[in-house]
Each structure stands twice: as structure tokens, then as C-alpha cells.
Amino acid sequence: MYLKSLTLSGFKSFGKTTVFEFPSSVTAVVGPNGSGKSNVAEALRWVLGEQSMKTLRGKKGEDLIFNGSDHASRMSRAEVKLVFDNSKKQFPFEFEDVVVARRVMRDGSNEYLLNGSVVRLKDIFELLSRVGLGATQHHIISQGEVDRILWASLADRQEMIEEALGLKEFHLKQREAERKLTETESNMKQVEAARREIQPHLKFLSTQAEKMRAHEHFARELGERLGIYAAREKTTLDGFDREYQIKKSPIEKEKKEKESEINEIQKEIHNAEKRFSITKKGVEFNTEIEELELKRRAFERELGKLEGMLAGAAAKPDSPIPVGAFTRSLSEAVQYVDELMHKDSFESLKSGLKDIKLKLEEMTRLLSGDAGSNDTVKLQTEKICINESLKALEKNIAELRSHEREDQSVREDIMVDLREWERKLRTAERELEVVRERMREVEFHEASYRSRLDDWKVFVRDNKTSVPETSEVEAFRDDVERHNLLRAIERLRIKLEEAGGIDSSVLKEYDDTKERDTFLASELADIEKAHKTLEQLMQELEEKLEEQFSDGLKKINTEFQLLFKKVFGGGKAQLIYIEPSMNEDGEEIKGGVDIAIDIPRKRLRNLDMLSGGERALTSVALLFAMSTVNPPPFLVLDETDAALDEANSQRYGDLLAELARKTQLVVITHNRQTMSRAGVLYGVTMGGDGVSKILSLKFEEAKELAESAG
């Protein structure tokens, strides 16, 4: 199927009937600005059902009608006709040609025609959707809309793609099925209401008809049903008792096991907390270490003073030193420092330092008793003692820091164990609560059983019912069956009380009413069957739509990637389907189709960063990919090449030539590269009368004429 011709009569600047024929796969429309060439694209858009006057550059329908000029009278109506070749019967008609037309009058009224017959806009949409020409009109790209598909929302872009894949027909069928489903549900409600309306009266008549039965029959049937109820109820209650006794024992056992498990876990937690409490906290270690550091700094200051004094005494003459007594005292001090280094507590260390101080004072007295009070010896002795004390302090500080690290590691291990036991405790408590809930259910059913057993005993006593002693009596399958039998018994009681004759007119009314109820029940069954069929149809349509959309999107992606690489010399381009979702407020976020691109030698990941020419080429590549996968009857491009430079125009022309092998192209252009790809060239001009006229040229005929002339 292809587009054979376009006829404009009184549409915008085409004040006279103008016919465009499309014998070539590429037809170009050229002309100066303001000549009316873009009106050709708008005419195509309008005849295919466009409803937006803004898109058609007008405010009301009257604006589409040629308004006349100084040299031409205005028209009373505008009409556009499209003629499609239907030789392959893509449209469901036997006609070889299908003519779609649209008219608008001065009063704003519109009418649509199909092969001369007036039809609805809905009929036009349904017909065109079969060949991929839908309401989104993605196949007609007017001036300034070349990148419309890039800026469209995800949902709108999905609609365009579905339409390009020829899936619009499924949406139309879905909406039709939904409409029929709504009507079916309405019919169901009406029939159900009619049945509910006659049910009380039918029930009354049925009761009256039952009075014709003999009193003995009702009494016998009532006695039988009372016995059946009593026996089945007893069997049911015995089964309940056995069932819940069986359930109760393992649940009680499980409950005790869980409580025991919780007690064990609590003991482990208590032990862990106890072990944690006896470990030292970091602040205690810090306090001890700080006090030792203060002592160490005091010794260092004292050592500094001694070294200063030693330096001063070095200039004085040497004096004899009591070596024997001094050596013994020094050895005793060193031995005591060694013992002190193996103590752990700060109090022991503090006490040891006091003893060291006393020994140092003793050594000082020893030296001071010597003739001449040898100051140098005293100072050296004090220096040695202080150095030994410093070494002891530093060793104790190091040991404390080691103990602190060990203690911290122990505390961390205990905390890990404690958290693990607490997690096990919470898990066990939750499991225990589940067991307790099951136990409560068992206890509830036990109480229910006791209550029903008491009711059964009262029932047997009051009705003087004999219960057959057999274990083969069937228990009630559910409460519905039990209540149904009780209601049947109550109805028998009423019938027994009201037993007697009725006149024939009541019987006839009963038969008529019963027949009507049966008819309504049959109608309701048919409607419910139709309802189910429609639901299945909608499900099948949805599945088919999803399947074909998924397959079509993959094919479009393949073509899109190839064309994108061809246009940009590399890079990547992809269509990504986004599933609908829900936000935090529970509102539905619409899904759709997103576009991801990667232009070579540029770090562009966002469509907003593309230049005008890049947007045009990307849009053209996508539109051409859509048209390649499911070629529409024709594709209209209104100056989509306006933003392209010479190099890109060449690529654009190559794409046109390749696409022309699959679909028919109508291009409105100023670009010479685009014109060179056309088989037919229409020139649109406007004279002094303000009416657009056309001049046509077939390049093949022109070439033949040129060759013959040569």
C-alpha cells in the first residue's frame, strides 16, 4: 500500500483545487518562505484526524479555509483528500483505492468521509491504526518538531513507538473490550436486581406450595433431618476434639522448649554482662597511665636538674667516694626496681616508688657523711636511681597499655557474644509468641468445641432426637453445610406448622414466578460467561501487546544503533523501557521509553547537551529506525534538515535514500542534498492573488529530455 495522491481544495493558501501525485518513493516539496509549502504537511496532518488547532497554526476551524484576497474570492469550505493504493488489501475493503477525506465549513462543523461515505472520527482512527498511522502522528514531522520525540515524556514516547509498530489497534480493541465489559457488568447488576426483587415473593409462593404436602411427610422428614443433624454434629465435634488434642500436645511441648531455650539464653546474657562488668574500662587505664606519665615527667625534670648540677660540679677537684657502701645501696635499689616492674596494680607501684625514694635518701645520707660531702657522687647516684625509676615507669606504662588493649579486645568479644545472644533471645521470643498464638488458637477452638457440645446436648434433649450409634456418620465439611441443614430443619418446622391446602391460583402464580426466575438465572449465566470471555480477551490482548511491543522495541533498538553509528560515525544509542512504579506516597509513577546516547569523542550522556544539529540527526535516526521496523504508508518530513550543515546533510540524504526503499517519503525542504534524493520535485509558489500554486518536475523525465537534447 502506498500514498497515490493528495488533493487540497480551499485549504489555507490553496484557494484552488491542487493535486499532488506521488509516483516516486521520495517526493520533495520546495519553495520560498511564505509560499505555502508547509501547508501541505498540515493538510496531511489534518485529514488524518489532527484535533489541535494550535498544531495547525490556527485558532478555530474557519482559519483553515482560504479567506480570499484582492484577486481571489474566499471559499466556503476546505477539503483535503488522500488516496491510498489498496491493491494488497491492507485496508479491510474490496476497493482498489481507499479515499480518506475531511471537510470543514465556515460554521466550524467537520465531517469525515471514507470513499465518499460520511463516517466517524473513531472509524478513521481504527482504520489508520491498522497501518501504523495513529493519533500521535509520529509519521508527520512538521517544522520545528524534528526533535519532538526526544522531548516527549516517557509515556508519550512509548505511545509513539507502539503506534509506529502498528500496536494502536490492540489499544483500540482493549478500550472496546473495556466498554463492553462495563456494559456487561451493568447488565449483570440489572438481572441480579430483578432476581433479588422476585426472590422474596418466590420464596413465599414456594412456602405456600409446600403446604400441599401431607403433615406426616413433613413430620417424618423433620425427624430424619433432626437425627442426621445430631449424628453429624456429634461426629464433627468428636473429630474437632481429636484434632485439637493432637495439635495441643506438640504445641505445649514446643512452648516449654522455647521457654527453656529463652531461660538458657538469658543466663548466657547474664554471664556475659557479668564478665563485661569485671573488665576495666578504658577510662581507668587512662587515669593510671596519666598518673604514671606525670611521675615520669617529674623524674625527667629532676634528672635535668641533676645533669645541670653535675655539669657544674665537674669543674671542682675530685674527692674520695665511699665506693663499698654506695655500691651496696645502689644494688639494693636496682633489685627493688626489678621486683617493682612485675607488679600489676597502680597502688603497688605507687607504694614501691615511695620505697625507692627512701633508699635514694639513704644513699644521699651515705654520701653526705663523707669528708668533704662529695656533691658529684651524690648527684651521680641520684641520676642513676632516677634513670632506673624512669625505666621501671616506662615499662609499667607499656604493660598498662598492653593490658588496656587486651582488656578492650575482651570487652569487644564479650559485646559481640552479648549482641548475638540478644539476637537469639529476640528470635526465640518471637518464635515463642508464635507458639503462644497457636496455643491461643487451640484454646479458642477448645472453648468453641465445649460451647457447641453443650448446644448439641440441649438440641438432642429439646428435640427428643435419637442419635444412631455408628461411627460411619459423615461429619460436616464446613459451617456452611451445617447451617444449611439447620436452616432446612427450621424451614421444615415452619412447613409442618403451616401444612394445609392452597387455591390453584397461588400454584399458577408460583409456577409463573419460578419460570421467570429460571429464565433470569439462565440470562445471568450467559452474561457471566460473556463477562469471563471479555476478561480473557483483555488478558490476551495485554499479553500480545506486551510481547509485540518488547519484540518491536528490540528491532527498533537494532536499527537505531546502526543508523546512529552511520550518522555520527560511531557511538551508541539505545531505547530503554521503564516499568511503571509507585513512589513513597503510594502514587503511580508512569513508565515509558527513555533514550540513552553516547556520541563518539564527546562526553554527552544527556539529551539536553546536544546541539541543534545533533538533536535533529538523533531524532531522524530514531524516526527512521521506527519506520524501518514497521514501515508506515508514508513519512512526511517538513524541513527536518534545516539545522544540518553540509556534511550532516550528506548523511541525512543517505538515510533518506536508504529509508525510501522501505517506505514512501514526502519531504519539504530547502536542502539541495535532500532534493537530489527525490524522484519528483514540486515547487510551491504564490502569485499576486495570494493563492499557492505548484510546478512539478520528474527527475527521471528531465534526465531523459536532457540526454535526448544532448
C-alpha positions, 0 to 999 in steps of 0.5 A: 500500500502506498500514498497515490495522491493528495488533493487540497481544495480551499485549504489555507493558501490553496484557494484552488483545487491542487493535486499532488501525485506521488509516483516516486518513493521520495517526493520533495516539496520546495519553495520560498518562505511564505509560499505555502509549502508547509501547508501541505504537511498540515493538510496531511496532518489534518485529514488524518484526524489532527484535533489541535488547532494550535498544531495547525497554526490556527485558532478555530476551524474557519482559519483553515479555509482560504479567506480570499484576497484582492484577486481571489474570492474566499471559499466556503469550505476546505477539503483535503483528500488522500488516496491510498493504493489498496491493491494488497488489501491492507485496508479491510475493503474490496476497493482498489483505492481507499479515499480518506477525506475531511471537510470543514465549513465556515460554521466550524462543523467537520465531517469525515468521509471514507470513499465518499461515505460520511463516517466517524472520527473513531472509524478513521482512527481504527482504520489508520491504526491498522497501518501504523498511522495513529493519533500521535502522528509520529509519521508527520514531522512538521517544522520545528518538531524534528526533535519532538520525540526526544522531548516527549515524556516517557509515556508519550514516547512509548505511545509513539513507538507502539503506534509506529509498530502498528500496536494502536489497534490492540489499544483500540480493541482493549478500550472496546473490550473495556466498554463492553465489559462495563456494559456487561457488568451493568447488565449483570447488576440489572438481572441480579436486581430483578432476581433479588426483587422476585426472590422474596415473593418466590420464596413465599409462593414456594412456602405456600406450595409446600403446604400441599404436602401431607403433615406426616411427610413433613413430620417424618422428614423433620425427624430424619433431618433432626437425627442426621443433624445430631449424628453429624454434629456429634461426629464433627465435634468428636473429630474437632476434639481429636484434632485439637488434642493432637495439635495441643500436645506438640504445641505445649511441648514446643512452648516449654522448649522455647521457654527453656531455650529463652531461660538458657539464653538469658543466663548466657546474657547474664554471664556475659554482662557479668564478665563485661562488668569485671573488665576495666574500662578504658577510662581507668587505664587512662587515669593510671597511665596519666598518673604514671606519665606525670611521675615520669615527667617529674623524674625527667625534670629532676634528672635535668636538674641533676645533669645541670648540677653535675655539669657544674660540679665537674669543674671542682677537684675530685674527692674520695667516694665511699665506693663499698657502701654506695655500691651496696645501696645502689644494688639494693635499689636496682633489685627493688626496681626489678621486683617493682616492674612485675607488679600489676596494680597502680597502688603497688607501684605507687607504694614501691616508688615511695620505697625507692625514694627512701633508699635514694635518701639513704644513699644521699645520707651515705654520701653526705657523711663523707669528708668533704660531702662529695656533691658529684657522687651524690648527684651521680647516684641520684641520676642513676636511681632516677634513670632506673625509676624512669625505666621501671615507669616506662615499662609499667606504662607499656604493660598498662597499655598492653593490658588496656588493649587486651582488656578492650579486645575482651570487652569487644568479644564479650559485646559481640557474644552479648549482641548475638545472644540478644539476637537469639533471645529476640528470635526465640521470643518471637518464635515463642509468641508464635507458639503462644498464638497457636496455643491461643488458637487451640484454646479458642477452638477448645472453648468453641468445641465445649460451647457447641457440645453443650448446644448439641446436648440441649438440641438432642434433649429439646428435640427428643432426637435419637442419635444412631450409634455408628461411627460411619456418620459423615461429619460436616465439611464446613459451617456452611453445610451445617447451617444449611441443614439447620436452616432446612430443619427450621424451614421444615418446622415452619412447613409442618406448622403451616401444612394445609391446602392452597387455591390453584391460583397461588400454584399458577402464580408460583409456577409463573414466578419460578419460570421467570426466575429460571429464565433470569438465572439462565440470562445471568449465566450467559452474561457471566460467561460473556463477562469471563470471555471479555476478561480473557480477551483483555488478558490476551490482548495485554499479553500480545501487546506486551510481547509485540511491543518488547519484540518491536522495541528490540528491532527498533533498538537494532536499527537505531544503533546502526543508523546512529553509528552511520550518522555520527560515525560511531557511538551508541544509542539505545531505547530503554523501557521503564516499568511503571512504579509507585513512589513513597506516597503510594502514587503511580509513577508512569513508565515509558521509553527513555533514550540513552546516547553516547556520541563518539569523542564527546562526553554527552550522556544527556539529551539536553547537551546536544546541539541543534544539529545533533538533536535533529540527526538523533531524532531522524535516526530514531524516526527512521529506525521506527519506520524501518521496523514497521514501515508506515504508508508514508513519512512526511518530513517538513524541513527536518534538515534545516539545522544540518550543515553540509556534511550532516546533510550528506548523511541525512540524504543517505538515510533518506535514500536508504529509508525510501526503499522501505517506505514512501517519503514526502519531504519539504525542504530547502536542502539541495542534498535532500532534493537530489534524493527525490524522484519528483520535485514540486515547487510551491509558489504564490502569485499576486492573488495570494493563492499557492500554486505548484510546478512539478518536475520528474527527475527521471523525465528531465534526465531523459529530455536532457540526454535526448537534447544532448 
